[in-house]
Amino acid sequence: MSRSDAAAASGRAGPPAWILLDTKAVLADRRNATTASARTSTGKDIQVTFFAADPPRDSYFCLVDGRPDSPLPQLHDAPIGIVPFGGDGFVLAAVKSKRGYEEDGTYELHVFRSDRGTWASTVLELGSDVCLGPLDKVIALGGGELGWVNLRKVILAVDVLGESPKPRVIPLPKLLPTNQINLLRPMPRCAREYRDVVVCAADGWIRCVEMEHQVRRVLPEMLDVSSSDVLHDSDLPVNRTAASDCWRKESLVHVDDILANDDTGHTSSLLREMLGGEGDGGDDPALTVKDLMMDVPSLSIHGGDVVYIMSKVKDTDTKTWAVAVDMGNKTLVEVAPISVQGHGSIGTDYLSCGLSRYLKTD
């Protein structure tokens, strides 16, 4: 199924409430009602078009860029948040360490307001014991507050609409044991491969999901947070400055639980669909959820118990699937093919977001 086919497969008339957006652009001149264009100061035209689909199908955007003929210096990606206000107004915001890679608890908040047309910078003093480390994403916490997330340990929350922004630090639960061991490697796995954090639009709760690949080996003695229903400050990687003092566990699912709840044969039917897509499996009924290569869990920003996980049947497959797992009922709900740029490992470029609510569709 092509990307355009996937976007239309749901048969939905209006835009979806939220999407799994591929954050890597497709360089192609495609247009629809969402197409927006602008001209750079050098006279180059830029055009962006979005194609939105209901999860687990992927959403993506096409870009006709206005790059100059001469090459530009390479820029490092940085998580940037956006907050709408006052009709068509908006604020862009970014955070970086004041001392570059030598983090000492002092950071800079850079804010652009569309009504003023200028950037402003504010120094954020978090304390020498707080090191944000690499930031993976930005989440909207409500009002004018944004949260910069290091998926391994912490969220930095700042009200970017305020004249004197006051930061607060929200610790995340410690990683599960195997993922803690991964941090000791010379080149540890990207945290997005096994964790996601979102804010539920319905109730404002911050939700965290984490996958752990369990292997048969001896691990050093360490806290296993999966066995706790409530996580207190002593279970967190840094001290909490938010009002509440704990995370509450909603559900824990082992891959064997999904197999045990397949009384209707729905899971087996979905797995056969994946085998028929690509690879040498044919209609082999022996494939189980445990056989899949699964990484990059994503949560819905509209709540619910469904987690979307990027999956492959075999490591050599070029087709990646999004697998929807109902954590409450411990069942496989739906699968959909996803286009991942490149080959090899499963891509980590998918972002749960509500951008689709702002897209013009007619």
C-alpha positions as CSV (number, residue, x, y, z in Angstrom):
1,M,0.0,0.0,0.0
2,S,1.4,3.4,-0.9
3,R,1.5,6.3,1.5
4,S,-1.3,8.1,-0.3
5,D,-3.4,4.9,-0.2
6,A,-2.7,4.5,3.5
7,A,-3.8,8.1,4.2
8,A,-7.2,7.5,2.5
9,A,-7.8,4.0,3.8
10,S,-9.8,5.1,6.8
11,G,-12.6,6.6,4.7
12,R,-12.7,9.5,7.1
13,A,-14.2,12.8,5.8
14,G,-12.6,15.3,8.2
15,P,-9.1,15.4,9.6
16,P,-8.2,12.9,12.3
17,A,-8.1,14.1,15.9
18,W,-4.4,13.2,16.1
19,I,-1.7,11.6,13.9
20,L,1.5,9.6,13.9
21,L,3.6,12.1,11.9
22,D,6.8,11.1,10.1
23,T,9.0,14.0,10.9
24,K,11.2,13.5,7.9
25,A,9.9,15.3,4.8
26,V,9.3,13.7,1.5
27,L,10.8,15.9,-1.2
28,A,8.0,15.9,-3.8
29,D,5.7,18.4,-5.4
30,R,2.3,17.1,-4.2
31,R,-0.7,19.4,-3.4
32,N,-4.0,19.3,-1.6
33,A,-6.1,21.6,0.5
34,T,-3.4,21.8,3.2
35,T,-0.7,23.1,0.8
36,A,1.0,26.3,2.1
37,S,3.8,28.3,0.4
38,A,6.1,31.2,1.1
39,R,9.1,32.9,-0.5
40,T,12.5,33.3,1.1
41,S,14.5,36.5,1.3
42,T,16.6,35.1,-1.6
43,G,13.5,34.7,-3.8
44,K,13.2,30.9,-3.4
45,D,9.7,29.3,-3.1
46,I,9.0,26.9,-0.3
47,Q,5.9,24.7,-0.4
48,V,4.6,22.2,2.3
49,T,1.7,19.8,1.9
50,F,0.4,17.4,4.7
51,F,-1.2,14.0,4.2
52,A,-3.0,13.0,7.4
53,A,-4.4,9.5,8.2
54,D,-5.9,7.8,11.3
55,P,-3.4,5.8,13.3
56,P,-1.9,3.3,13.1
57,R,-1.5,4.5,9.5
58,D,1.3,7.0,9.1
59,S,0.9,10.7,8.2
60,Y,3.6,12.6,6.4
61,F,4.4,15.9,4.6
62,C,5.8,16.8,1.2
63,L,8.3,19.6,0.8
64,V,9.3,21.7,-2.2
65,D,12.3,23.5,-0.7
66,G,13.9,26.8,-1.5
67,R,17.5,25.9,-0.9
68,P,20.0,28.2,-2.5
69,D,22.4,27.0,-5.2
70,S,25.3,27.2,-2.8
71,P,25.5,24.8,0.1
72,L,24.6,26.0,3.6
73,P,26.4,25.1,6.9
74,Q,25.0,22.0,8.5
75,L,22.6,22.7,11.4
76,H,22.0,20.5,14.4
77,D,18.4,19.5,15.1
78,A,16.9,21.0,18.2
79,P,13.4,20.3,19.6
80,I,11.3,23.5,19.0
81,G,7.8,24.0,20.5
82,I,5.0,26.1,19.2
83,V,2.1,27.6,21.1
84,P,-0.9,29.3,19.3
85,F,-2.4,32.4,20.8
86,G,-4.6,35.4,19.9
87,G,-6.2,34.1,16.7
88,D,-3.5,33.6,14.2
89,G,-0.7,34.4,16.6
90,F,2.0,31.9,17.7
91,V,5.1,31.5,19.8
92,L,8.1,29.5,18.9
93,A,10.4,28.3,21.7
94,A,13.7,26.4,22.1
95,V,16.0,25.5,25.0
96,K,19.7,25.0,25.0
97,S,22.5,24.7,27.5
98,K,24.2,28.1,28.1
99,R,27.6,26.4,28.1
100,G,27.0,24.0,25.2
101,Y,28.0,20.4,26.0
102,E,29.3,21.4,29.4
103,E,26.0,21.5,31.3
104,D,26.0,23.1,34.7
105,G,22.2,23.6,35.3
106,T,22.1,26.9,33.4
107,Y,20.1,27.0,30.2
108,E,18.7,29.6,27.7
109,L,15.1,29.8,26.6
110,H,14.8,31.4,23.2
111,V,11.3,32.7,22.3
112,F,9.9,34.2,19.1
113,R,6.5,35.9,19.2
114,S,4.7,36.5,15.9
115,D,3.1,39.7,17.2
116,R,6.4,41.2,17.9
117,G,8.4,39.6,15.1
118,T,11.5,39.3,17.3
119,W,13.4,36.7,19.4
120,A,14.0,37.1,23.1
121,S,16.3,35.1,25.4
122,T,15.9,34.3,29.0
123,V,18.4,32.5,31.3
124,L,16.9,29.5,33.2
125,E,18.7,28.5,36.4
126,L,17.9,24.9,37.3
127,G,20.7,24.3,39.8
128,S,24.0,22.5,39.4
129,D,22.5,19.1,40.2
130,V,20.1,19.2,37.2
131,C,21.5,18.1,33.9
132,L,18.9,17.8,31.2
133,G,21.2,16.0,28.7
134,P,20.0,15.5,25.1
135,L,16.4,16.6,24.5
136,D,14.2,14.2,22.5
137,K,10.9,16.1,21.9
138,V,8.6,18.9,23.1
139,I,5.2,18.4,24.5
140,A,2.3,20.9,25.1
141,L,1.4,20.8,28.8
142,G,-1.5,23.2,28.6
143,G,-2.0,27.0,28.7
144,G,1.3,28.5,27.5
145,E,3.4,25.8,29.1
146,L,5.8,23.6,27.0
147,G,7.8,20.6,28.2
148,W,11.2,19.7,26.8
149,V,11.6,16.0,27.3
150,N,14.7,13.9,27.9
151,L,13.0,10.5,27.5
152,R,15.6,8.8,29.8
153,K,14.9,10.9,32.9
154,V,13.2,14.3,32.9
155,I,10.8,17.0,31.5
156,L,11.7,20.7,31.7
157,A,8.4,22.7,31.9
158,V,8.3,26.4,31.1
159,D,5.4,28.8,30.5
160,V,6.7,30.4,27.3
161,L,3.8,33.0,27.2
162,G,4.9,34.6,30.5
163,E,7.1,37.7,30.6
164,S,9.3,36.1,33.3
165,P,9.3,32.3,32.6
166,K,9.8,30.1,35.7
167,P,11.1,26.6,34.9
168,R,10.0,23.5,36.8
169,V,11.5,20.0,36.5
170,I,9.3,16.9,36.3
171,P,11.3,13.7,36.8
172,L,10.4,10.6,34.7
173,P,10.4,7.0,36.2
174,K,13.7,5.2,36.1
175,L,14.2,3.1,33.1
176,L,13.4,-0.6,33.3
177,P,16.4,-2.9,34.1
178,T,17.5,-3.9,30.6
179,N,17.2,-0.3,29.4
180,Q,19.3,0.8,32.3
181,I,22.0,-1.6,31.3
182,N,21.8,-0.3,27.8
183,L,23.1,3.1,29.1
184,L,26.4,1.5,30.1
185,R,27.2,0.6,26.4
186,P,29.7,2.7,24.5
187,M,26.9,3.6,22.1
188,P,23.6,3.2,23.9
189,R,20.3,2.9,22.0
190,C,18.3,6.0,21.3
191,A,15.7,6.4,24.1
192,R,12.9,6.9,21.5
193,E,13.4,3.2,20.5
194,Y,11.9,2.1,23.8
195,R,10.0,5.0,25.4
196,D,7.5,7.7,24.7
197,V,5.9,10.6,26.7
198,V,2.8,12.5,25.7
199,V,0.2,14.7,27.3
200,C,-3.4,13.5,27.1
201,A,-5.6,16.2,25.6
202,A,-8.7,14.9,27.4
203,D,-7.5,15.2,31.0
204,G,-4.1,16.8,30.9
205,W,-2.3,13.8,32.4
206,I,1.3,13.1,31.4
207,R,1.6,9.5,30.2
208,C,4.8,7.5,29.7
209,V,5.1,4.1,28.0
210,E,8.3,2.0,27.9
211,M,9.2,-1.3,26.2
212,E,11.8,-3.7,27.6
213,H,13.3,-6.5,25.5
214,Q,13.8,-9.3,28.1
215,V,16.8,-11.5,27.5
216,R,18.0,-14.5,29.5
217,R,21.1,-13.2,31.2
218,V,22.1,-12.2,34.7
219,L,21.6,-8.5,35.4
220,P,23.1,-6.6,38.4
221,E,20.8,-5.9,41.3
222,M,18.7,-2.8,40.5
223,L,15.2,-1.4,41.0
224,D,12.6,-2.9,38.7
225,V,9.9,-0.2,38.5
226,S,7.5,-2.5,36.6
227,S,6.7,-4.3,39.9
228,S,5.5,-1.0,41.6
229,D,2.1,0.5,41.3
230,V,3.3,3.9,42.6
231,L,6.7,5.5,42.0
232,H,7.9,8.0,44.6
233,D,10.7,10.5,44.5
234,S,13.2,7.8,45.6
235,D,12.4,5.9,42.4
236,L,13.1,8.9,40.2
237,P,16.4,9.9,38.5
238,V,16.3,13.5,39.7
239,N,14.5,15.5,42.4
240,R,10.9,16.5,41.6
241,T,9.9,20.1,41.5
242,A,6.3,19.5,40.3
243,A,3.4,19.6,42.7
244,S,2.7,15.8,42.7
245,D,5.2,13.3,44.0
246,C,4.5,10.1,42.1
247,W,3.7,8.3,38.8
248,R,0.9,5.7,38.8
249,K,1.1,2.5,36.8
250,E,-1.9,1.9,34.5
251,S,-1.0,-1.4,32.9
252,L,1.8,-3.9,32.3
253,V,1.6,-6.3,29.3
254,H,3.9,-9.2,28.5
255,V,4.0,-10.5,24.9
256,D,2.7,-13.8,26.2
257,D,-0.5,-12.1,27.5
258,I,-1.4,-11.0,23.9
259,L,-1.2,-14.6,22.8
260,A,-3.3,-15.8,25.7
261,N,-6.1,-13.4,24.8
262,D,-6.5,-14.5,21.1
263,D,-9.7,-16.5,21.6
264,T,-11.4,-15.0,18.5
265,G,-8.4,-15.6,16.3
266,H,-8.2,-11.8,15.5
267,T,-4.5,-11.6,16.4
268,S,-3.6,-14.6,14.2
269,S,-5.5,-13.0,11.3
270,L,-3.6,-9.7,11.6
271,L,-0.3,-11.5,11.8
272,R,-1.2,-13.4,8.6
273,E,-1.8,-10.0,7.0
274,M,1.7,-9.0,7.9
275,L,3.2,-12.1,6.4
276,G,1.3,-11.6,3.2
277,G,2.8,-8.2,2.8
278,E,6.5,-9.0,2.3
279,G,9.0,-11.7,3.1
280,D,9.0,-15.5,2.7
281,G,6.5,-16.3,5.4
282,G,3.5,-16.8,3.0
283,D,0.6,-17.9,5.2
284,D,2.7,-19.6,7.8
285,P,0.4,-19.7,10.9
286,A,3.3,-20.2,13.3
287,L,4.1,-16.5,13.4
288,T,3.3,-15.0,16.8
289,V,3.6,-11.5,18.3
290,K,6.7,-12.7,20.1
291,D,8.4,-13.4,16.7
292,L,8.0,-9.7,15.6
293,M,10.9,-7.2,15.9
294,M,9.2,-4.4,17.8
295,D,10.5,-1.0,18.8
296,V,9.5,2.7,19.0
297,P,6.2,2.7,21.1
298,S,3.9,5.7,20.6
299,L,1.0,6.9,22.8
300,S,-2.2,8.6,21.6
301,I,-2.5,12.2,22.8
302,H,-6.3,11.5,23.2
303,G,-5.9,8.9,25.9
304,G,-7.1,5.3,25.7
305,D,-5.1,2.1,26.3
306,V,-3.8,1.6,22.8
307,V,0.0,1.8,22.2
308,Y,1.3,1.9,18.6
309,I,4.6,0.0,18.0
310,M,6.7,-0.1,14.9
311,S,7.3,-3.7,13.9
312,K,9.0,-6.0,11.3
313,V,8.5,-9.6,10.6
314,K,12.2,-10.1,9.9
315,D,15.3,-8.0,10.2
316,T,15.9,-8.1,6.5
317,D,12.4,-6.9,5.6
318,T,12.1,-3.4,4.0
319,K,8.5,-3.1,5.1
320,T,7.7,-1.7,8.5
321,W,4.3,-2.0,10.2
322,A,2.6,-0.1,12.9
323,V,1.0,-2.5,15.4
324,A,-1.8,-1.3,17.7
325,V,-1.8,-3.0,21.0
326,D,-4.7,-2.5,23.5
327,M,-2.9,-2.5,26.9
328,G,-6.1,-2.8,28.8
329,N,-7.5,-5.9,27.1
330,K,-4.0,-7.2,26.2
331,T,-5.0,-7.7,22.5
332,L,-3.7,-6.8,19.1
333,V,-6.2,-4.3,17.6
334,E,-4.9,-3.4,14.1
335,V,-1.9,-3.4,11.9
336,A,-1.0,-1.0,9.1
337,P,2.0,-0.8,6.7
338,I,4.3,2.2,7.2
339,S,6.8,3.7,4.8
340,V,10.1,4.2,6.7
341,Q,12.8,6.0,4.7
342,G,15.9,3.9,4.3
343,H,16.6,0.3,5.3
344,G,17.8,-1.6,8.3
345,S,16.6,-0.7,11.8
346,I,13.2,0.6,12.5
347,G,13.0,4.4,12.2
348,T,12.4,6.6,15.3
349,D,11.0,9.6,13.4
350,Y,7.3,9.2,14.2
351,L,5.7,11.8,16.5
352,S,2.2,11.7,18.1
353,C,0.8,15.2,17.6
354,G,-2.5,17.1,17.2
355,L,-1.3,19.1,14.2
356,S,-4.1,17.6,12.1
357,R,-6.7,19.7,14.0
358,Y,-5.2,22.8,12.4
359,L,-5.0,21.6,8.8
360,K,-7.4,22.9,6.2
361,T,-9.1,20.0,4.5
362,D,-11.4,21.6,1.9
